Amino acid sequence: MNREYHRWYSPHLGREMELLVFGHAGAKVLVFPTRDGRFHEYEDLRMTEALRHKLEAGQLQLYCVDSLDWESFYCDWAHPEGRIQRHQAFEEYILNEVLPLMASKNRHPCTIAHGLSFGAFHAANIAFRHPHLFQKLSAFSGRYDPTLNIESFRDLLDGYRSELIYYHSPAQYLPGLDGWRLDALRRMDIVLVIGREDPFLDNNRYLSRILWEKGVWHALHEWDDRAHSGYYWRRMAPLYL
C-alpha cells in the first residue's frame, strides 16, 4: 500500500502542518481525526488496514490531516471569538493548501469528506459550507452543533455567540441554506452513522430531519450500542466509504 508523509509551513496557520497519504488512486478522501487525534490517528486505529483492499485496488486515496482543535474549540484559555477565528483559519488551510495538494496528486473527479467523532463535525461542516467541492460526505459518530450541552459534552463556545459561530454550526445554518449551495448539497452522497446509545443520537436525527426538509436525500445509519470507537469505525469504513 502506498504511504506518503507530507509536512510544510502553513501561511494560513503560521505553523508547520503534517499529513499522511494512503493509496495511489481512486476517489480522494479528506480524513479528519477525532478531537485529540493527530494526522496518524487513522492509521493508529487500523482504519487503513480495514480499507486495505480498496486502497490497494485503487478505489480510494486517503489524505489524513492533523487536528487543530486544541488551538480552537478546545482551547479553554482563549476567548470564544479567538477559538472560532482559529477554526476559520484551519478551514482556510484545508481549502487553500490541502485540497490543492489533493487535486495536484489525483485528478479523480470524486472528493469525499470523512471524519470520526469531532472529525465528523469538521467533515460535515466543510462539506455543507462548500458543497461544490465535495461529492460525498461520510461522517461517523459526530456532533453537528458545537454549542450544545449534552451529558459531559459542553458548549465549546461557553455561551458566546457570533455570526461566525452560527455559520460553523451545521444544525443551525442548514435550515436557512438555499440557492446554489442547496442545489450542490442535493447532488451530494451523504452518509451519517451514529450509535443508538451515543449522546449525540438526537443531534444526528435532528440534522437528518433538516436535510429531508430541505429535499436533501441521504442515509442515517443507527448502530447498536454507543458505537463510538475504533472497533466500530473499522467495521463502518468498508461499508460507507
Backbone as CSV, one residue per row, in Angstrom:
resi,resn,N_x,N_y,N_z,CA_x,CA_y,CA_z,C_x,C_y,C_z
1,MET,0.836,-1.193,0.000,0.000,0.000,0.000,0.879,1.255,0.000
2,ASN,0.588,2.178,-0.891,1.332,3.428,-0.932,1.065,4.251,0.327
3,ARG,2.147,4.770,0.928,2.042,5.623,2.118,3.033,6.766,1.965
4,GLU,2.545,8.007,2.115,3.401,9.179,1.964,3.228,10.111,3.158
5,TYR,4.324,10.690,3.593,4.313,11.692,4.661,4.609,13.066,4.056
6,HIS,3.805,14.052,4.417,3.996,15.421,3.921,4.004,16.398,5.097
7,ARG,4.861,17.394,4.990,4.949,18.430,6.014,5.379,19.731,5.358
8,TRP,4.706,20.816,5.720,5.110,22.124,5.220,4.624,23.219,6.177
9,TYR,5.190,24.396,6.015,4.784,25.550,6.802,3.513,26.130,6.191
10,SER,2.465,26.240,7.004,1.193,26.775,6.525,1.130,28.285,6.740
11,PRO,1.039,29.058,5.677,0.893,30.511,5.846,-0.441,30.900,6.455
12,HIS,-1.461,30.062,6.303,-2.770,30.376,6.879,-2.807,30.144,8.381
13,LEU,-1.977,29.237,8.866,-1.968,28.908,10.287,-0.722,29.408,11.014
14,GLY,0.302,29.775,10.244,1.514,30.266,10.867,2.269,29.202,11.645
15,ARG,2.240,27.986,11.153,2.915,26.880,11.833,3.093,25.721,10.864
16,GLU,3.946,24.771,11.241,4.123,23.554,10.448,2.894,22.662,10.589
17,MET,2.502,22.036,9.481,1.391,21.092,9.488,1.826,19.813,8.786
18,GLU,1.279,18.687,9.239,1.648,17.379,8.720,0.411,16.637,8.222
19,LEU,0.621,15.720,7.297,-0.458,14.843,6.863,0.130,13.563,6.274
20,LEU,-0.715,12.551,6.192,-0.353,11.268,5.591,-1.278,10.974,4.433
21,VAL,-0.723,10.373,3.389,-1.488,9.939,2.220,-1.385,8.418,2.134
22,PHE,-2.521,7.766,1.923,-2.562,6.313,1.738,-3.275,6.009,0.424
23,GLY,-2.717,5.085,-0.336,-3.315,4.720,-1.605,-2.685,5.484,-2.757
24,HIS,-2.933,5.003,-3.956,-2.298,5.592,-5.139,-3.285,6.162,-6.153
25,ALA,-4.580,5.860,-5.988,-5.566,6.293,-6.982,-6.959,6.166,-6.379
26,GLY,-7.946,6.571,-7.178,-9.330,6.435,-6.747,-9.891,7.719,-6.173
27,ALA,-11.092,7.648,-5.631,-11.731,8.813,-5.024,-10.847,9.359,-3.903
28,LYS,-10.723,10.672,-3.854,-9.901,11.331,-2.840,-10.712,11.500,-1.555
29,VAL,-10.161,11.063,-0.427,-10.870,11.129,0.851,-10.109,12.052,1.800
30,LEU,-10.730,13.150,2.183,-10.182,14.073,3.165,-10.601,13.572,4.546
31,VAL,-9.635,13.120,5.353,-9.930,12.446,6.621,-9.575,13.342,7.802
32,PHE,-10.574,13.642,8.643,-10.365,14.420,9.861,-10.341,13.483,11.065
33,PRO,-9.348,13.630,11.965,-9.290,12.772,13.151,-10.248,13.231,14.239
34,THR,-10.287,12.493,15.343,-11.073,12.884,16.500,-10.468,14.137,17.124
35,ARG,-11.120,14.670,18.143,-10.676,15.965,18.705,-9.252,15.896,19.258
36,ASP,-8.847,14.759,19.791,-7.499,14.616,20.337,-6.554,13.925,19.360
37,GLY,-7.047,13.626,18.175,-6.269,12.826,17.230,-5.291,13.650,16.419
38,ARG,-4.239,12.977,15.983,-3.253,13.578,15.105,-3.443,13.017,13.698
39,PHE,-2.586,13.467,12.795,-2.684,13.039,11.404,-2.456,11.538,11.238
40,HIS,-1.812,10.904,12.210,-1.542,9.460,12.129,-2.583,8.621,12.865
41,GLU,-3.624,9.268,13.428,-4.619,8.525,14.208,-5.353,7.479,13.372
42,TYR,-5.716,7.827,12.145,-6.471,6.896,11.295,-5.678,5.606,11.099
43,GLU,-4.379,5.747,10.911,-3.520,4.581,10.781,-3.389,3.863,12.123
44,ASP,-3.233,4.622,13.212,-3.089,4.024,14.541,-4.310,3.196,14.919
45,LEU,-5.489,3.638,14.502,-6.728,2.924,14.790,-6.957,1.733,13.858
46,ARG,-6.017,1.504,12.950,-6.061,0.411,11.975,-7.213,0.583,10.981
47,MET,-7.606,1.825,10.769,-8.633,2.117,9.771,-8.085,1.850,8.365
48,THR,-6.800,2.169,8.163,-6.202,1.928,6.848,-6.161,0.431,6.532
49,GLU,-5.961,-0.388,7.570,-5.992,-1.833,7.350,-7.394,-2.290,6.980
50,ALA,-8.403,-1.700,7.607,-9.788,-2.057,7.303,-10.144,-1.715,5.861
51,LEU,-9.436,-0.724,5.308,-9.701,-0.284,3.933,-8.624,-0.754,2.954
52,ARG,-7.729,-1.612,3.403,-6.585,-2.005,2.586,-7.008,-2.484,1.193
53,HIS,-8.053,-3.302,1.115,-8.429,-3.865,-0.198,-8.873,-2.768,-1.164
54,LYS,-9.545,-1.743,-0.653,-9.978,-0.642,-1.515,-8.798,0.261,-1.886
55,LEU,-7.863,0.431,-0.956,-6.693,1.262,-1.226,-5.782,0.595,-2.249
56,GLU,-5.534,-0.684,-2.075,-4.640,-1.384,-2.997,-5.273,-1.591,-4.365
57,ALA,-6.609,-1.604,-4.416,-7.310,-1.748,-5.691,-7.455,-0.414,-6.425
58,GLY,-6.970,0.664,-5.810,-7.060,1.971,-6.457,-8.452,2.571,-6.418
59,GLN,-9.275,2.165,-5.450,-10.632,2.706,-5.336,-10.671,3.978,-4.494
60,LEU,-9.762,4.066,-3.506,-9.730,5.215,-2.601,-8.293,5.680,-2.396
61,GLN,-8.147,6.974,-2.141,-6.869,7.531,-1.711,-7.151,8.460,-0.528
62,LEU,-6.560,8.167,0.621,-6.824,8.893,1.856,-5.814,10.015,2.068
63,TYR,-6.292,11.174,2.509,-5.456,12.293,2.917,-5.819,12.609,4.371
64,CYS,-4.998,12.141,5.290,-5.280,12.228,6.720,-4.611,13.475,7.300
65,VAL,-5.414,14.473,7.630,-4.882,15.746,8.101,-4.753,15.762,9.622
66,ASP,-4.015,16.734,10.106,-3.842,16.916,11.534,-5.032,17.676,12.108
67,SER,-5.257,17.512,13.405,-6.275,18.280,14.113,-5.658,19.551,14.673
68,LEU,-6.464,20.576,14.807,-6.030,21.804,15.463,-7.035,22.210,16.545
69,ASP,-7.815,21.249,17.007,-8.900,21.550,17.944,-8.397,22.116,19.262
70,TRP,-7.186,21.714,19.695,-6.657,22.240,20.958,-6.246,23.698,20.832
71,GLU,-6.213,24.211,19.599,-5.957,25.635,19.388,-7.237,26.398,19.046
72,SER,-8.345,25.675,18.892,-9.594,26.341,18.514,-10.702,25.971,19.506
73,PHE,-11.549,25.039,19.169,-12.713,24.739,20.004,-12.354,24.301,21.423
74,TYR,-11.252,23.608,21.594,-10.873,23.094,22.905,-9.745,23.898,23.559
75,CYS,-9.543,25.099,23.100,-8.550,25.988,23.708,-9.256,26.806,24.797
76,ASP,-9.371,26.232,25.985,-10.212,26.816,27.035,-9.737,28.189,27.500
77,TRP,-8.426,28.469,27.398,-7.922,29.746,27.898,-8.197,30.899,26.940
78,ALA,-8.538,30.585,25.690,-8.766,31.638,24.692,-10.222,32.108,24.717
79,HIS,-10.440,33.356,24.369,-11.805,33.867,24.238,-12.510,33.099,23.123
80,PRO,-13.801,32.826,23.265,-14.520,32.070,22.226,-14.389,32.658,20.824
81,GLU,-14.312,33.972,20.716,-14.152,34.568,19.378,-12.795,34.194,18.799
82,GLY,-11.772,34.138,19.651,-10.464,33.693,19.199,-10.477,32.233,18.791
83,ARG,-11.249,31.411,19.489,-11.351,29.988,19.157,-11.962,29.792,17.769
84,ILE,-13.060,30.512,17.506,-13.729,30.308,16.215,-12.914,30.932,15.086
85,GLN,-12.178,32.003,15.377,-11.298,32.578,14.359,-10.177,31.596,14.010
86,ARG,-9.658,30.892,15.024,-8.610,29.907,14.748,-9.171,28.753,13.927
87,HIS,-10.405,28.357,14.215,-11.033,27.313,13.407,-11.225,27.793,11.967
88,GLN,-11.601,29.048,11.785,-11.762,29.595,10.439,-10.433,29.541,9.683
89,ALA,-9.335,29.830,10.381,-8.012,29.746,9.756,-7.695,28.299,9.366
90,PHE,-8.116,27.352,10.197,-7.917,25.937,9.879,-8.682,25.570,8.610
91,GLU,-9.910,26.070,8.472,-10.667,25.809,7.253,-9.959,26.397,6.036
92,GLU,-9.403,27.598,6.184,-8.664,28.208,5.071,-7.452,27.351,4.686
93,TYR,-6.800,26.774,5.676,-5.682,25.859,5.409,-6.148,24.661,4.591
94,ILE,-7.268,24.080,4.981,-7.796,22.928,4.244,-8.152,23.324,2.816
95,LEU,-8.871,24.435,2.670,-9.354,24.846,1.348,-8.227,25.272,0.413
96,ASN,-7.249,25.985,0.939,-6.243,26.617,0.090,-4.898,25.915,0.052
97,GLU,-4.712,24.903,0.927,-3.443,24.190,0.930,-3.627,22.684,0.742
98,VAL,-4.541,22.091,1.507,-4.708,20.636,1.425,-5.465,20.223,0.168
99,LEU,-6.599,20.860,-0.115,-7.359,20.472,-1.305,-6.555,20.670,-2.596
100,PRO,-5.783,21.755,-2.739,-4.933,21.859,-3.936,-3.885,20.756,-4.023
101,LEU,-3.324,20.340,-2.892,-2.389,19.213,-2.914,-3.092,17.966,-3.429
102,MET,-4.305,17.707,-2.921,-5.064,16.545,-3.350,-5.330,16.596,-4.855
103,ALA,-5.708,17.755,-5.347,-6.009,17.902,-6.772,-4.776,17.716,-7.636
104,SER,-3.620,18.169,-7.130,-2.390,18.043,-7.912,-1.902,16.606,-7.991
105,LYS,-2.201,15.813,-6.981,-1.731,14.435,-6.940,-2.719,13.452,-7.569
106,ASN,-3.975,13.847,-7.654,-5.003,12.895,-8.057,-6.119,13.649,-8.782
107,ARG,-6.369,13.297,-10.036,-7.361,14.009,-10.838,-8.725,13.331,-10.816
108,HIS,-8.921,12.357,-9.926,-10.223,11.682,-9.832,-11.305,12.724,-9.533
109,PRO,-12.473,12.631,-10.173,-13.499,13.670,-10.012,-14.233,13.653,-8.673
110,CYS,-14.066,12.594,-7.876,-14.814,12.483,-6.615,-13.918,12.819,-5.429
111,THR,-14.392,13.758,-4.600,-13.728,14.094,-3.341,-14.713,13.845,-2.209
112,ILE,-14.257,13.111,-1.194,-15.105,12.703,-0.068,-14.601,13.374,1.206
113,ALA,-15.512,13.956,1.990,-15.190,14.459,3.326,-15.566,13.376,4.331
114,HIS,-14.628,13.049,5.210,-14.820,11.918,6.122,-14.210,12.253,7.476
115,GLY,-14.889,11.851,8.550,-14.332,12.113,9.868,-14.930,11.221,10.929
116,LEU,-14.208,11.124,12.046,-14.587,10.305,13.184,-14.813,11.199,14.398
117,SER,-15.928,11.000,15.104,-16.218,11.756,16.310,-16.228,13.253,15.987
118,PHE,-15.406,14.077,16.664,-15.420,15.501,16.331,-14.893,15.747,14.926
119,GLY,-14.137,14.794,14.394,-13.731,14.879,13.000,-14.920,14.815,12.059
120,ALA,-15.994,14.135,12.483,-17.215,14.094,11.673,-17.844,15.479,11.581
121,PHE,-17.754,16.250,12.680,-18.199,17.643,12.624,-17.422,18.409,11.565
122,HIS,-16.088,18.284,11.590,-15.266,19.001,10.611,-15.623,18.590,9.182
123,ALA,-15.795,17.291,8.974,-16.115,16.804,7.628,-17.455,17.348,7.156
124,ALA,-18.469,17.260,8.017,-19.801,17.731,7.643,-19.810,19.243,7.443
125,ASN,-19.154,19.967,8.332,-19.176,21.421,8.258,-18.540,21.930,6.969
126,ILE,-17.379,21.381,6.617,-16.721,21.876,5.401,-17.486,21.433,4.154
127,ALA,-18.090,20.242,4.187,-18.868,19.780,3.032,-20.150,20.585,2.866
128,PHE,-20.816,20.925,3.955,-22.049,21.699,3.881,-21.778,23.155,3.519
129,ARG,-20.652,23.687,3.978,-20.315,25.081,3.678,-19.780,25.250,2.256
130,HIS,-19.153,24.193,1.727,-18.548,24.257,0.389,-18.966,23.021,-0.423
131,PRO,-20.264,22.841,-0.638,-20.751,21.599,-1.256,-20.312,21.405,-2.702
132,HIS,-19.881,22.470,-3.359,-19.412,22.342,-4.741,-18.056,21.647,-4.820
133,LEU,-17.365,21.520,-3.673,-16.033,20.913,-3.660,-16.051,19.428,-3.315
134,PHE,-17.201,18.917,-2.874,-17.280,17.540,-2.407,-18.447,16.806,-3.070
135,GLN,-18.206,15.554,-3.378,-19.245,14.724,-3.976,-19.855,13.759,-2.958
136,LYS,-19.190,13.604,-1.807,-19.699,12.681,-0.794,-19.253,13.138,0.592
137,LEU,-20.112,12.846,1.586,-19.799,13.037,2.996,-20.046,11.720,3.706
138,SER,-19.064,11.268,4.480,-19.202,10.051,5.279,-18.753,10.382,6.693
139,ALA,-19.710,10.546,7.617,-19.432,11.057,8.958,-19.858,10.045,10.012
140,PHE,-18.907,9.655,10.864,-19.152,8.636,11.880,-19.139,9.258,13.278
141,SER,-20.194,9.025,14.041,-20.244,9.370,15.473,-20.035,10.861,15.720
142,GLY,-20.700,11.694,14.942,-20.452,13.129,15.019,-21.450,13.909,15.846
143,ARG,-21.035,15.119,16.198,-21.932,16.148,16.733,-21.911,17.283,15.730
144,TYR,-23.071,17.907,15.501,-23.161,18.880,14.418,-23.594,20.264,14.893
145,ASP,-23.402,20.492,16.197,-23.612,21.818,16.775,-22.643,21.954,17.951
146,PRO,-21.561,22.714,17.779,-20.573,22.827,18.859,-21.075,23.590,20.073
147,THR,-22.255,24.196,19.988,-22.778,24.962,21.124,-23.658,24.122,22.042
148,LEU,-23.858,22.852,21.747,-24.729,22.010,22.564,-24.086,21.645,23.898
149,ASN,-24.941,21.480,24.919,-24.557,20.898,26.201,-25.285,19.573,26.340
150,ILE,-24.563,18.466,26.252,-25.166,17.138,26.367,-24.268,16.269,27.229
151,GLU,-24.843,15.762,28.344,-24.091,14.933,29.277,-22.779,15.637,29.650
152,SER,-21.640,14.978,29.458,-20.356,15.587,29.830,-19.782,16.454,28.710
153,PHE,-20.492,16.543,27.593,-20.023,17.329,26.449,-20.609,18.737,26.542
154,ARG,-19.738,19.701,26.729,-20.177,21.072,26.995,-20.279,21.902,25.723
155,ASP,-20.883,23.060,25.870,-20.882,24.084,24.835,-19.430,24.535,24.640
156,LEU,-18.889,24.304,23.463,-17.476,24.584,23.204,-17.183,26.076,23.056
157,LEU,-18.225,26.903,23.035,-18.027,28.353,22.952,-18.518,29.060,24.210
158,ASP,-18.814,28.291,25.263,-19.123,28.838,26.600,-20.235,29.881,26.589
159,GLY,-21.264,29.655,25.780,-22.397,30.569,25.744,-22.207,31.783,24.859
160,TYR,-21.012,31.994,24.359,-20.742,33.128,23.467,-21.304,32.827,22.079
161,ARG,-21.889,33.834,21.450,-22.473,33.646,20.129,-22.032,34.765,19.193
162,SER,-21.829,34.403,17.940,-21.467,35.385,16.917,-21.916,34.842,15.569
163,GLU,-21.854,35.674,14.560,-22.228,35.247,13.209,-21.320,34.125,12.729
164,LEU,-20.019,34.222,13.043,-19.075,33.201,12.604,-19.356,31.861,13.284
165,ILE,-19.722,31.890,14.554,-20.086,30.652,15.249,-21.325,30.050,14.611
166,TYR,-22.315,30.877,14.324,-23.538,30.398,13.668,-23.218,29.689,12.355
167,TYR,-22.349,30.289,11.554,-22.046,29.719,10.241,-21.000,28.604,10.286
168,HIS,-20.603,28.196,11.492,-19.809,26.977,11.648,-20.556,25.961,12.520
169,SER,-21.864,26.093,12.588,-22.713,25.168,13.347,-23.762,24.599,12.392
170,PRO,-23.476,23.462,11.746,-24.367,22.949,10.690,-25.834,22.836,11.084
171,ALA,-26.115,22.375,12.296,-27.508,22.217,12.704,-28.218,23.559,12.824
172,GLN,-27.450,24.653,12.894,-28.053,25.980,12.970,-28.217,26.616,11.591
173,TYR,-27.185,26.515,10.730,-27.267,27.241,9.460,-27.954,26.472,8.341
174,LEU,-28.033,25.126,8.464,-28.628,24.352,7.369,-30.085,24.710,7.084
175,PRO,-30.925,24.996,8.112,-32.309,25.352,7.777,-32.437,26.548,6.844
176,GLY,-31.477,27.459,6.866,-31.547,28.640,6.009,-30.796,28.500,4.702
177,LEU,-30.241,27.341,4.445,-29.449,27.153,3.225,-30.352,27.190,1.991
178,ASP,-29.925,27.911,0.958,-30.706,27.966,-0.282,-29.761,28.255,-1.441
179,GLY,-30.333,28.481,-2.596,-29.543,28.858,-3.768,-28.630,27.747,-4.252
180,TRP,-27.480,28.142,-4.805,-26.577,27.170,-5.431,-25.999,26.188,-4.424
181,ARG,-25.828,26.640,-3.166,-25.293,25.715,-2.161,-26.267,24.573,-1.899
182,LEU,-27.538,24.888,-1.814,-28.532,23.842,-1.603,-28.608,22.919,-2.814
183,ASP,-28.538,23.487,-4.005,-28.546,22.660,-5.217,-27.370,21.689,-5.215
184,ALA,-26.189,22.187,-4.831,-24.994,21.329,-4.786,-25.130,20.273,-3.707
185,LEU,-25.714,20.640,-2.573,-25.889,19.689,-1.476,-26.838,18.563,-1.886
186,ARG,-27.822,18.876,-2.674,-28.777,17.855,-3.129,-28.130,16.844,-4.071
187,ARG,-27.003,17.196,-4.635,-26.291,16.260,-5.516,-25.261,15.421,-4.765
188,MET,-25.044,15.737,-3.496,-24.022,15.052,-2.714,-24.562,13.735,-2.147
189,ASP,-23.672,12.735,-2.103,-23.965,11.463,-1.434,-23.608,11.643,0.042
190,ILE,-24.596,11.593,0.927,-24.390,11.895,2.350,-24.722,10.674,3.195
191,VAL,-23.771,10.260,4.021,-23.957,9.123,4.917,-23.573,9.543,6.331
192,LEU,-24.523,9.460,7.250,-24.292,9.732,8.662,-24.449,8.422,9.425
193,VAL,-23.520,8.150,10.352,-23.568,6.913,11.126,-23.415,7.270,12.603
194,ILE,-24.278,6.704,13.449,-24.282,7.034,14.873,-24.777,5.828,15.670
195,GLY,-24.259,5.670,16.889,-24.729,4.608,17.773,-26.011,5.011,18.484
196,ARG,-26.882,4.050,18.761,-28.156,4.343,19.422,-27.975,4.785,20.875
197,GLU,-26.808,4.522,21.445,-26.523,4.973,22.813,-25.548,6.146,22.831
198,ASP,-25.227,6.681,21.671,-24.357,7.853,21.590,-25.128,9.077,22.096
199,PRO,-24.508,9.923,22.909,-25.222,11.104,23.417,-25.662,12.073,22.335
200,PHE,-25.073,11.978,21.139,-25.462,12.880,20.058,-26.405,12.217,19.045
201,LEU,-27.058,11.146,19.461,-28.041,10.495,18.588,-29.145,11.472,18.181
202,ASP,-29.713,12.187,19.145,-30.792,13.128,18.820,-30.295,14.241,17.906
203,ASN,-29.063,14.675,18.087,-28.498,15.701,17.223,-28.383,15.197,15.789
204,ASN,-28.002,13.918,15.618,-27.939,13.313,14.287,-29.331,13.195,13.675
205,ARG,-30.296,12.801,14.483,-31.674,12.696,13.975,-32.215,14.057,13.591
206,TYR,-31.891,15.071,14.382,-32.323,16.429,14.059,-31.710,16.893,12.742
207,LEU,-30.418,16.648,12.579,-29.766,17.022,11.326,-30.407,16.295,10.147
208,SER,-30.719,15.034,10.331,-31.368,14.257,9.274,-32.719,14.863,8.902
209,ARG,-33.484,15.273,9.919,-34.799,15.898,9.635,-34.624,17.181,8.822
210,ILE,-33.619,17.976,9.194,-33.373,19.211,8.444,-33.070,18.892,6.979
211,LEU,-32.202,17.901,6.758,-31.835,17.553,5.389,-33.055,17.102,4.587
212,TRP,-33.899,16.266,5.180,-35.112,15.836,4.468,-36.013,17.023,4.163
213,GLU,-36.155,17.939,5.127,-36.997,19.116,4.915,-36.469,20.001,3.790
214,LYS,-35.148,19.971,3.578,-34.537,20.754,2.502,-34.479,19.974,1.195
215,GLY,-35.055,18.780,1.179,-35.058,17.973,-0.039,-33.714,17.354,-0.356
216,VAL,-32.892,17.112,0.693,-31.567,16.521,0.510,-31.630,15.038,0.870
217,TRP,-31.530,14.185,-0.115,-31.525,12.744,0.124,-30.214,12.352,0.801
218,HIS,-30.314,11.428,1.740,-29.145,10.989,2.497,-29.497,9.701,3.233
219,ALA,-28.504,9.143,3.921,-28.729,7.948,4.745,-28.255,8.231,6.164
220,LEU,-29.075,7.863,7.144,-28.699,7.900,8.553,-28.738,6.470,9.071
221,HIS,-27.578,5.933,9.394,-27.476,4.559,9.889,-27.269,4.593,11.404
222,GLU,-28.141,3.904,12.135,-28.035,3.830,13.586,-27.559,2.434,13.976
223,TRP,-26.421,2.389,14.649,-25.832,1.121,15.078,-26.189,0.844,16.535
224,ASP,-26.150,-0.426,16.907,-26.389,-0.800,18.293,-25.268,-0.253,19.184
225,ASP,-25.577,-0.075,20.453,-24.621,0.388,21.458,-24.195,1.831,21.165
226,ARG,-23.119,2.244,21.787,-22.616,3.605,21.570,-21.880,3.713,20.245
227,ALA,-21.208,2.633,19.826,-20.540,2.558,18.510,-19.607,3.724,18.275
228,HIS,-18.855,4.092,19.306,-18.006,5.278,19.253,-16.569,4.899,19.600
229,SER,-15.965,4.072,18.763,-14.589,3.638,18.990,-14.048,3.028,17.713
230,GLY,-12.734,2.802,17.701,-12.110,2.202,16.533,-12.699,0.852,16.176
231,TYR,-13.089,0.087,17.176,-13.680,-1.233,16.934,-14.871,-1.126,15.979
232,TYR,-15.717,-0.129,16.203,-16.896,0.061,15.356,-16.530,0.780,14.054
233,TRP,-15.688,1.790,14.162,-15.351,2.566,12.959,-14.651,1.709,11.908
234,ARG,-13.857,0.713,12.361,-13.210,-0.186,11.399,-14.240,-1.011,10.637
235,ARG,-15.363,-1.260,11.210,-16.436,-2.014,10.541,-17.307,-1.116,9.671
236,MET,-17.413,0.132,10.062,-18.203,1.086,9.277,-17.499,1.474,7.972
237,ALA,-16.194,1.715,8.049,-15.464,2.285,6.921,-15.624,1.494,5.618
238,PRO,-15.450,0.166,5.616,-15.627,-0.555,4.350,-17.049,-0.499,3.809
239,LEU,-18.025,-0.251,4.697,-19.421,-0.193,4.278,-19.818,1.163,3.704
240,TYR,-19.262,2.224,4.270,-19.777,3.554,3.970,-18.791,4.478,3.263
241,LEU,-17.571,3.981,2.978,-16.633,4.777,2.198,-16.499,4.185,0.794
